[in-house]
């Protein structure tokens, strides 16, 4: 869920009076009909009336000559966001047993002319007035810039599948804060209650589609819970649907005045429940800092308004510091947001920020690290979009220390300087559904990295995510979409999409709903050539490689845990806490070894017998080594330096080197990074 400006997309004007609501939202059986012969892709019992698909020809099945699946992946969509935020923020349903007229109708308060469509005029500008009638006329919605109306009607998703999409990640989404402040709602604001409902409805949609095709398992909409299932579904030519979660306070992990409102038991119970629901990827934070991690800021007036929401939700404003690397969070900006700032208590004002301090001081908390490691144990994939760069850096450090590939950037919300680290781990990246020119430009910029790591590309439509979608390029635009056109595989003919009395044309309507995804891909092909689309067509395979590698990952045996350890010195000033060398190999990250406050210190670990050692991980406390080395020995007398650095910056370091026989491992520090000594929370030694 985006609900903010993205590159290559025109920024919306937002009325000052309603800025606070905008920011909080950021935080984001059929009747028989005629069958078409024995075509397996055509249902025998589609509801009547219904939307037209506008695609003819058999969907492609099987794999390519190398055994790879083919097809596009949407790594970020919100099928059932209409059930979120109290149930009245996004109007219309994905499907209805009562038919399309019931599914595609506006919220009651939007009648008769949109005068009370508060969120619509907040996000779109103007006065919010519009023709509320959906089926069958659709005069004013869905539209690329109408952010409060259903865009994921099931038949529109069906058209995207027929056009070549083979993976859809359905992110279950909500935000308790926006629910609490929005004027209209018809259910609880509890986030987990909404997540459970959206998961149930996703399974209900699968059953709804199955009934059209003759029973369980026969429809094209298939929820999958592992990569092997996904491959099987795609080989059959169907759509593999993956469940994810994007919410601001997962497991109730809110923080108020920097005090977490959850604990480790809540995290374990929450992860277990989500996994049982079929969820395999998730975000840990979104828009507001929570008890797990800090967020990547929004900018300008919108950023100011979100910062107000941050204060009202958590009791604290964002805090910034100078960045330590090329990565940075978005600048907050200092634009006034009177409508939002008026909500602050008397005497409280949004702070000003140093333009040179652009990083969130809040990174991955201890609870957040526990959640990350909990996801690793459950072989789940972590979405790093929306996390502060400090939080992302620590998460990537953790993954690199254990060679864990399960990292996803699904809709252009990470700092792009992380891209190579993501690919190096085996992760997957998708770009937000920008207009074709912008999408092609960004795809070209990262092309060399995709070639280097031999990966495909994805897109994140973020439909129903209140983010805005590509507008029309115009009927006279160069390289416009010409209807009908062939699907990328060449097996289907795609014409304009018609629902009721309305026919959409990407050239003049933009990406108004999910059914226009194939048209948008054709626009990319015509604007940027076949290269970008070829990479997109490899997206499903690359996404499944990341998922499969995540499932197969086995945590390495830590040869150092519990092993005897000695050191050159031990800090002794605190009579209540031991900083003995053994604390660095006790498997407990809350303890540590600390040396005296001088250079030329060492920590030695006896593995008990000779092993082939190829990786050492060092989790530094604030007192870290700037210049240090890793040395190995078989006898404790003759030492070989296998790895060294002069640019250590603390955190979690991973030293990789050619596997070498060793019984003894020594970390030798020659230059401290601080005025204190050397202090290690945990040292891990691994065979590879």
C-alpha positions in Angstrom: 0.0 0.0 0.0 1.5 3.3 -1.1 -0.8 6.3 -0.6 1.9 8.7 -1.5 3.7 10.2 -4.4 6.0 7.9 -6.4 8.6 8.9 -9.0 7.2 9.5 -12.5 3.8 10.2 -11.1 2.1 13.6 -10.8 1.6 14.7 -7.2 -2.0 15.3 -6.1 -3.1 18.5 -4.4 -4.5 17.8 -1.0 -6.8 20.1 0.9 -5.2 21.3 4.0 -8.3 20.7 6.1 -8.1 16.9 5.5 -4.3 16.3 5.4 -4.4 14.3 8.6 -6.9 11.8 7.2 -4.8 11.4 4.1 -1.7 10.7 6.1 -3.3 8.2 8.3 -4.7 6.3 5.3 -1.2 5.9 4.1 -0.3 3.9 6.6 -2.5 1.8 4.6 -22.1 -18.6 -6.4 -22.6 -18.1 -10.0 -25.6 -18.8 -12.1 -25.3 -20.9 -15.3 -24.5 -19.3 -18.5 -23.5 -20.5 -22.0 -20.2 -22.5 -22.0 -17.7 -22.2 -24.8 -17.2 -25.7 -25.9 -14.5 -27.6 -24.1 -12.1 -24.7 -23.6 -10.7 -25.4 -20.1 -10.1 -21.7 -19.5 -13.7 -20.7 -20.1 -16.1 -21.3 -17.2 -19.2 -23.3 -17.6 -21.2 -21.2 -15.2 -20.2 -17.6 -15.2 -22.6 -15.1 -13.4 -25.0 -13.3 -15.7 -24.6 -10.5 -16.3 -20.8 -10.0 -15.8 -17.8 -8.1 -17.1 -16.4 -9.2 -20.4 -12.8 -10.5 -20.4 -11.9 -9.2 -23.9 -9.2 -11.9 -24.5 -9.4 -14.8 -26.9 -7.1 -17.7 -27.2 -5.8 -20.4 -24.9 -3.6 -19.3 -21.9 -0.1 -20.7 -22.2 0.8 -23.8 -20.0 3.9 -25.7 -19.1 7.5 -24.5 -18.9 10.1 -23.3 -21.3 12.8 -25.5 -22.8 15.0 -25.0 -19.7 12.1 -26.1 -17.3 11.4 -22.5 -16.2 7.9 -21.2 -15.6 6.9 -18.2 -17.7 4.7 -15.2 -16.9 4.4 -11.9 -15.1 4.4 -11.4 -11.3 2.5 -8.7 -9.5 4.4 -8.7 -6.2 2.1 -6.2 -4.4 -1.7 -6.0 -4.7 -4.6 -5.6 -2.2 -7.5 -7.6 -3.4 -9.7 -7.0 -0.3 -8.6 -3.6 0.9 -12.4 -2.7 0.8 -12.7 -4.7 4.0 -9.9 -2.7 5.7 -10.0 0.7 7.5 -13.5 0.0 8.9 -14.9 -1.3 5.7 -16.1 2.0 4.1 -12.9 3.6 2.8 -12.8 1.8 -0.5 -16.1 1.1 -2.1 -17.2 -2.0 -4.0 -16.3 -5.7 -3.7 -14.0 -8.1 -5.4 -17.0 -10.5 -5.9 -20.5 -11.0 -4.7 -22.8 -14.0 -4.6 -25.5 -11.5 -5.6 -23.7 -10.6 -8.8 -21.8 -7.7 -10.3 -24.5 -5.1 -9.6 -24.0 -5.7 -5.9 -20.2 -6.0 -6.1 -19.6 -2.8 -8.1 -21.6 -0.2 -6.3 -20.5 2.8 -4.4 -20.5 3.4 -0.6 -23.9 4.5 0.7 -22.5 7.9 1.8 -21.3 8.7 -1.7 -24.9 9.0 -3.0 -26.4 11.0 -4.6 -23.5 13.0 -5.9 -20.4 12.3 -3.8 -20.9 15.2 -1.5 -19.9 13.0 1.5 -17.1 11.2 -0.3 -14.6 12.6 2.1 -11.7 10.4 1.3 -12.3 10.7 -2.4 -11.7 14.5 -2.4 -8.9 14.2 0.1 -7.0 11.9 -2.3 -8.2 13.2 -5.7 -8.6 16.9 -5.0 -11.6 19.0 -5.9 -14.8 18.6 -4.0 -15.2 14.9 -4.2 -18.4 15.1 -6.2 -18.8 12.3 -8.7 -21.5 10.0 -10.2 -21.7 7.2 -7.7 -23.3 4.7 -10.0 -21.0 1.8 -10.8 -22.7 -1.0 -12.7 -23.7 -0.7 -15.4 -22.6 2.8 -16.5 -19.3 3.4 -14.6 -19.3 7.1 -15.6 -16.7 8.2 -13.0 -15.2 5.1 -11.6 -13.1 3.0 -11.6 -10.5 5.5 -12.8 -6.7 5.8 -12.5 -7.0 8.7 -10.2 -10.1 7.6 -8.2 -8.5 6.0 -5.3 -11.5 5.0 -3.2 -13.3 2.6 -5.6 -12.8 -1.1 -6.2 -10.2 -1.9 -8.9 -9.8 -5.6 -8.3 -13.1 -7.0 -9.4 -12.4 -10.7 -9.9 -13.2 -10.7 -13.7 -10.6 -7.9 -14.1 -8.1 -10.0 -12.3 -9.1 -12.8 -14.6 -8.2 -10.7 -17.6 -4.8 -10.0 -16.2 -4.3 -13.7 -15.9 -5.4 -14.3 -19.4 -3.0 -11.6 -20.5 0.0 -13.5 -19.1 0.2 -12.9 -15.4 1.0 -16.0 -13.4 1.7 -14.8 -9.8 -0.3 -12.4 -7.7 0.8 -11.5 -4.2 -2.3 -10.5 -2.3 -1.2 -8.3 0.6 -3.8 -8.3 3.4 -3.8 -4.7 4.5 -5.3 -2.3 7.0 -4.5 0.5 9.5 -6.2 0.9 12.8 -5.4 4.6 13.1 -7.1 5.6 9.9 -10.0 3.4 10.8 -10.4 5.1 14.1 -10.5 8.6 12.6 -12.4 8.0 9.4 -16.0 9.2 9.7 -17.6 6.1 8.2 -17.1 2.5 9.3 -19.2 -0.6 9.9 -16.8 -2.9 11.8 -14.0 -3.1 14.4 -10.7 -1.3 13.8 -8.7 -4.2 15.2 -6.0 -4.9 12.6 -5.8 -8.7 13.1 -9.5 -9.0 12.8 -9.4 -7.4 9.4 -6.4 -9.5 8.3 -8.3 -12.7 9.2 -11.4 -11.6 7.3 -9.4 -10.7 4.2 -7.6 -14.1 4.3 -11.0 -15.8 4.6 -12.4 -13.9 1.6 -9.4 -14.8 -0.5 -10.2 -18.5 0.1 -13.9 -17.7 -0.5 -13.0 -16.1 -3.9 -11.1 -19.3 -4.8 -14.2 -21.4 -4.1 -16.4 -18.9 -6.0 -14.2 -19.2 -9.1 -14.0 -23.0 -8.6 -17.7 -23.3 -8.7 -17.8 -21.7 -12.2 -15.4 -24.4 -13.4 -17.1 -27.4 -11.9 -15.8 -27.8 -8.4 -12.9 -27.6 -6.0 -9.5 -27.2 -7.6 -10.8 -26.6 -11.1 -10.7 -22.8 -11.3 -7.9 -20.5 -12.5 -7.5 -18.7 -9.1 -5.2 -20.9 -6.9 -4.0 -19.9 -3.5 -0.5 -21.5 -2.9 1.5 -21.9 0.2 4.8 -23.2 -1.2 6.8 -22.6 -4.3 6.3 -26.2 -5.6 2.5 -25.6 -5.5 3.0 -22.4 -7.3 5.1 -24.0 -10.1 2.5 -26.7 -10.5 -0.3 -24.1 -10.8 1.6 -22.0 -13.3 2.5 -25.1 -15.4 -1.2 -25.7 -15.7 -1.6 -22.2 -17.0 -3.4 -20.9 -13.9 -2.7 -18.0 -11.5 -0.7 -18.7 -8.3 -1.9 -16.4 -5.5 0.4 -15.8 -2.6 -0.8 -14.2 0.7 1.2 -11.4 2.3 0.6 -8.8 5.0 1.2 -5.1 5.0 -0.1 -3.4 8.2 1.2 -0.8 10.6 1.0 -2.7 13.9 1.4 -6.4 13.2 0.7 -8.6 16.2 -0.4 -5.4 18.1 3.2 -4.2 18.1 2.5 -0.5 18.5 4.8 1.7 20.5 3.7 4.6 22.7 6.4 7.0 23.9 9.0 4.4 22.8 7.4 1.7 25.0 6.5 -1.4 23.0 2.9 -2.6 23.4 3.8 -6.2 22.5 6.4 -8.9 23.6 8.0 -11.9 22.1 5.1 -14.2 22.9 2.8 -11.9 20.9 5.2 -12.0 18.0 5.5 -15.8 18.0 1.7 -16.2 18.3 1.2 -13.7 15.5 3.7 -15.3 13.2 2.2 -18.8 13.9 -1.3 -17.5 13.2 -0.3 -15.8 9.9 1.6 -18.8 8.7 -1.4 -21.0 9.4 -3.6 -18.6 7.4 -1.2 -19.2 4.5 0.8 -16.0 4.7 4.3 -16.3 3.4 5.6 -12.7 3.2 5.1 -9.6 5.2 6.1 -6.1 6.2 7.1 -5.4 9.8 6.3 -1.6 9.7 4.4 0.8 7.5 4.3 4.6 7.7 4.5 5.0 11.5 7.4 3.8 13.7 6.3 0.8 15.7 7.7 -1.5 18.3 9.6 -3.5 15.6 11.2 -0.9 13.3 11.4 2.7 12.2 9.9 3.7 8.8 11.2 5.4 5.7 9.7 8.9 5.8 7.3 10.6 3.4 8.3 14.0 2.1 7.0 17.6 1.8 3.5 18.6 3.0 2.4 15.0 3.0 5.4 14.1 5.2 4.5 16.8 7.7 1.0 15.5 7.9 2.2 11.9 8.4 4.5 13.1 11.1 1.5 14.6 12.9 -0.2 11.2 12.6 3.0 9.6 13.9 2.8 11.9 17.0 -1.0 11.2 17.5 -0.4 7.5 17.2 2.8 7.0 19.1 3.3 10.2 21.2 6.6 10.9 19.4 7.6 12.7 16.2 10.1 11.3 13.8 13.7 11.8 14.8 16.5 12.1 12.3 20.3 11.6 12.3 23.0 11.9 9.7 23.2 8.9 7.5 26.3 6.7 7.7 26.2 5.4 4.1 24.9 6.2 0.7 21.4 5.0 1.6 19.0 7.5 3.1 15.4 7.9 4.0 13.2 10.3 2.2 13.6 14.0 3.2 10.8 14.9 5.6 10.6 18.5 4.3 9.3 21.5 6.2 6.1 22.4 4.3 3.3 23.5 6.5 0.2 21.3 6.8 -2.3 23.5 8.8 -5.2 21.1 8.7 -3.1 18.4 10.2 -1.1 20.5 12.6 -4.3 21.9 14.0 -4.9 18.4 15.5 -1.9 18.7 17.7 -2.3 19.6 21.4 -1.8 23.2 22.4 1.9 24.1 22.6 3.0 21.1 20.5 4.5 21.8 17.1 6.1 19.7 14.4 9.9 19.9 14.8 12.2 21.3 12.2 14.8 19.0 10.7 18.4 19.4 9.6 18.6 18.9 5.9 21.9 17.0 6.4 20.3 14.5 8.8 18.0 12.4 6.6 18.0 9.0 8.3 15.5 7.8 10.9 17.3 7.2 14.2 14.9 4.3 14.7 16.2 1.1 13.1 15.3 -2.5 13.8 14.5 -2.9 17.5 15.3 -5.9 19.6 11.7 -7.0 19.1 12.0 -6.4 15.4 15.1 -8.5 15.2 13.3 -11.2 17.1 10.5 -11.0 14.5 13.0 -11.2 11.6 14.6 -14.3 13.1 11.1 -15.7 13.7 10.3 -15.2 10.0 13.5 -17.0 9.1 12.6 -20.0 11.3 9.3 -20.2 9.5 10.9 -19.7 6.1 8.9 -16.6 5.4 10.0 -13.7 3.1 10.6 -10.2 4.6 9.3 -7.1 2.7 11.8 -4.4 3.2 9.9 -1.5 1.5 8.8 1.1 4.1 11.5 0.2 6.6 14.0 2.9 7.5 17.5 2.4 5.9 18.8 1.7 9.4 16.3 -1.1 9.8 16.9 -2.5 6.4 20.7 -2.4 6.9 20.4 -4.5 10.1 17.9 -6.9 8.5 20.2 -7.5 5.5 23.1 -8.0 7.9 21.1 -10.7 9.6 20.2 -12.4 6.3 23.8 -12.2 5.0 25.2 -13.7 8.2 23.1 -16.7 7.6 22.9 -16.6 3.8 19.1 -16.2 3.9 17.6 -15.3 0.6 14.0 -14.4 1.6 14.0 -10.6 1.0 11.6 -8.8 -1.3 11.2 -5.2 -2.5 7.8 -5.2 -4.1 6.8 -1.6 -5.0 9.7 0.9 -5.1 9.8 1.9 -1.5 13.4 0.9 -0.6 16.5 3.0 -1.2 17.7 1.7 -4.6 21.3 1.5 -3.3 20.2 -1.7 -1.5 19.4 -3.4 -4.9 22.7 -5.3 -5.3 22.7 -6.5 -1.7 19.2 -7.8 -2.3 20.1 -9.6 -5.5 23.3 -10.9 -3.9 21.3 -12.7 -1.3 19.0 -14.1 -3.9 16.1 -11.7 -3.2 13.5 -10.3 -5.7 12.6 -6.8 -6.7 9.6 -5.3 -8.4 8.8 -1.7 -9.5 5.7 0.2 -8.6 3.2 0.4 -11.5 4.5 3.7 -12.9 3.5 5.1 -16.3 5.3 3.3 -19.1 8.0 6.0 -19.8 9.0 6.2 -16.1 8.8 2.4 -15.7 11.0 1.8 -18.7 13.5 4.4 -17.5 13.9 2.8 -14.1 14.0 -0.7 -15.5 16.8 0.4 -17.9 18.7 1.9 -14.9 18.8 -1.5 -13.1 19.1 -3.7 -16.2 22.9 -4.3 -15.7 22.3 -5.7 -12.2 19.5 -8.0 -13.4 21.8 -9.3 -16.1 24.7 -9.7 -13.6 22.5 -11.8 -11.3 20.4 -13.4 -14.0 17.1 -12.4 -12.6 13.7 -11.3 -14.0 11.7 -8.3 -13.0 8.3 -7.7 -11.4 5.7 -5.0 -10.9 3.7 -4.0 -7.9 0.3 -2.6 -9.0 -0.7 -1.7 -5.4 -4.3 -1.7 -6.7 -6.7 -0.7 -3.9 -3.7 0.7 -2.2 -4.6 4.4 -2.6 -1.4 5.2 -4.4 -2.5 6.4 -7.9 -1.9 4.7 -11.2 -0.7 5.6 -14.7 -2.8 8.2 -16.4 -3.6 8.2 -20.1 -0.8 9.1 -22.5 -3.4 10.3 -25.0 -5.1 9.0 -28.2 -2.4 10.7 -30.3 0.6 9.7 -28.1 3.6 8.2 -29.9 3.7 4.4 -29.8 0.3 4.2 -28.3 -1.4 0.9 -27.7 -3.2 -0.4 -30.8 -6.1 -2.7 -30.2 -6.3 -5.6 -30.5 -2.8 -6.8 -29.7 -1.1 -10.1 -29.1 -0.1 -11.3 -25.6 3.6 -11.6 -25.0 3.6 -15.3 -25.6 1.7 -14.8 -28.8 -1.1 -17.1 -28.0 -3.9 -14.7 -27.1 -5.6 -11.8 -28.7 -6.4 -8.9 -26.4 -9.0 -6.3 -27.2 -10.4 -3.4 -25.1 -12.1 -4.3 -21.9 -15.8 -3.8 -21.4 -17.8 -3.9 -18.2 -21.5 -3.1 -18.5 -21.9 0.0 -20.7 -18.3 1.2 -20.3 -15.3 0.2 -22.5 -11.8 1.2 -21.3 -8.9 2.2 -23.5 -5.5 2.6 -21.8 -4.6 5.4 -24.2 -7.5 7.6 -23.0 -8.4 6.1 -19.6 -5.0 5.1 -18.1 -4.8 2.1 -15.8 -8.2 2.4 -14.3 -8.6 -1.1 -13.0 -6.8 -4.4 -12.8 -8.1 -5.6 -16.1 -5.9 -3.1 -17.8 -2.6 -4.6 -16.6 -2.1 -6.4 -20.0 -2.7 -3.1 -21.8 -0.2 -1.4 -19.6 2.4 -4.1 -20.4 1.8 -3.6 -24.1 2.3 0.1 -23.6 5.6 -0.6 -21.9 6.6 -2.8 -24.9 5.7 -0.1 -27.4 7.5 2.6 -25.5 10.6 0.7 -24.4 10.8 -2.2 -26.7 10.8 -5.9 -25.9 13.7 -6.1 -23.5 11.9 -4.8 -20.4 8.9 -6.9 -21.2 11.1 -10.0 -21.6 12.5 -9.3 -18.1 9.0 -9.0 -16.8 8.0 -12.3 -18.4 10.8 -13.9 -16.5 9.5 -12.4 -13.3 7.4 -15.4 -12.1 10.4 -17.7 -12.4 12.7 -15.3 -10.4 10.1 -14.8 -7.7 9.7 -18.5 -7.3 13.5 -19.0 -7.1 13.6 -16.6 -4.2 10.7 -18.3 -2.5 12.1 -21.8 -3.1 15.5 -20.9 -1.9 13.9 -19.5 1.2 12.0 -22.7 1.9 15.2 -24.8 1.3 17.4 -22.7 3.5 19.0 -24.5 6.4 20.5 -22.6 9.3 24.2 -23.3 9.6 25.6 -25.1 12.7 27.4 -22.6 14.9 30.7 -24.3 15.8 31.4 -21.6 18.4 28.3 -21.8 20.5 29.2 -23.0 23.9 32.9 -23.5 23.0 35.6 -22.4 25.5 36.8 -18.8 24.9 39.6 -16.7 26.3 40.6 -13.1 25.7 43.4 -10.7 26.1 41.5 -8.8 28.7 38.0 -8.4 30.2 36.3 -5.2 31.2 35.6 -5.4 35.0 34.1 -2.1 36.1 30.6 -3.4 36.6 30.3 -5.6 39.7 26.8 -6.8 38.7 27.5 -7.9 35.1 30.1 -10.3 33.7 31.8 -9.4 30.4 33.8 -12.7 30.3 34.9 -14.1 26.9 32.4 -16.9 27.2 29.6 -14.4 26.9 30.4 -13.9 23.2 29.7 -17.6 22.5 26.8 -18.4 24.8 24.0 -18.0 22.1 22.5 -15.1 23.9 22.6 -11.7 22.2 21.7 -9.9 25.4 25.1 -10.7 26.9 28.6 -9.7 25.6 32.3 -9.9 26.0 34.1 -6.6 26.5 37.8 -5.8 26.6 39.7 -3.1 28.4 39.6 0.3 26.7 42.8 0.0 24.6 43.9 -1.3 21.2 45.6 -4.7 20.4 43.0 -6.9 22.0 41.9 -10.4 21.0 39.2 -13.1 21.6 40.1 -16.7 21.0 37.7 -19.6 20.6 38.5 -23.3 20.9 36.3 -25.4 18.6 37.4 -28.6 20.4 38.5 -30.3 17.2 39.5 -29.3 13.7 36.8 -28.2 11.3 36.9 -26.6 7.9 36.0 -22.9 8.7 34.8 -20.6 6.0 32.5 -18.0 7.7 32.7 -16.0 10.9 30.0 -13.6 12.0 30.6 -10.8 14.6 27.7 -9.0 16.3 29.3 -5.9 17.7 28.0 -3.9 20.6 28.4 -0.1 20.4 32.2 -0.6 21.1 33.3 -2.1 17.8 36.5 -2.7 15.9 37.5 -0.5 13.0 40.6 -2.4 12.1 40.6 -6.1 13.0 41.3 -9.5 11.5 40.2 -13.1 11.7 43.0 -15.7 12.3 42.8 -19.5 12.3 45.1 -22.1 13.8 45.1 -25.9 14.1 47.4 -26.0 17.1 46.9 -22.6 18.9 50.5 -21.6 18.1 50.8 -20.9 14.4 48.2 -18.5 13.1 47.0 -17.7 9.6 45.1 -14.4 8.8 42.2 -15.3 6.5 40.2 -12.1 6.6 40.8 -8.5 7.7 39.3 -5.0 7.4 40.3 -1.4 8.1 36.8 0.0 7.7 34.7 -1.7 10.3 31.6 0.2 11.3 30.0 -2.0 13.9 26.7 -3.8 13.6 26.7 -7.3 12.4 29.7 -8.2 10.2 30.1 -11.4 8.1 33.6 -12.5 7.2 33.7 -15.0 4.3 36.8 -16.7 3.1 38.1 -19.9 1.5 37.4 -22.9 3.8 40.4 -23.6 5.9 41.1 -26.3 8.5 41.1 -24.9 12.0 40.5 -25.8 15.7 41.1 -22.3 17.0 39.6 -19.0 15.8 40.9 -15.6 16.9 39.5 -12.2 16.4 42.3 -9.6 16.7 41.5 -5.9 17.0 44.2 -3.3 16.3 42.2 -0.1 16.1 39.0 0.7 18.0 36.0 2.4 16.4 35.2 4.3 19.6 36.9 5.5 22.8 35.8 2.3 24.5 37.3 -1.2 24.1 36.1 -4.0 21.8 32.8 -5.6 22.7 31.1 -8.5 20.9 27.6 -9.7 21.7 28.0 -12.9 19.8 30.6 -14.6 17.5 29.5 -17.3 15.2 31.8 -19.8 13.4 30.6 -21.8 10.4 32.0 -24.3 8.0 30.8 -22.4 4.9 
